Amino acid sequence: MQKTKGPAVVATFLVCFAFWVLLDFSFKAEELLAGAIVSLLVALFASRFFIHEDAGWFFKPAHFLALIKYWCFTFIGELVKANVSMARICFGGCTDIHPGIVKIPTEMKSDYGLAALANSITLTPGTITMEVTEEEGQNYLYVHWIDVKETDPEKAGEAIKGTLEKGLRGVWQ
């Protein structure tokens, strides 16, 4: 059995407790204490599954600011664009769409970066990341796209990933 490392436990505890506070929002002492206890238990048992790379990543100001910038500007902007595109498709009668699966290359190397990119793509309407693979040293995403406009992997990648990958590179690499 692998021992849990201190920084991984602390990082997992802080993330869990932050989510507890965001979801609870009552700020009553007994509820904050319960949240701290539950977060500590989760961190003790699960941190080795969550933290595979640098446990102190979250505490580096440059990475944290890049994450805030990505979330507030890049991701929200792409989300709005995707929603407008889906609204046009839906209100247009959904008659002239060409759904399909495209294989797009990505420059993301870290597991967390790949997961963040795949989830960001999935959270934007009209796309679902089906698989992340590595082939001959290159990472690829298989994405179901509701209206395939490009079949060339590079061009399809730019259309789907947009600025998401560039924003996430500042966070995870």
Summary of the structure (lengths in Angstrom):
residues: 173
radius of gyration: 19.2
end to end distance: 30.1
largest distance: 56.9
contacts: 470
relative contact order: 0.13
helix: 61%
strand: 14%
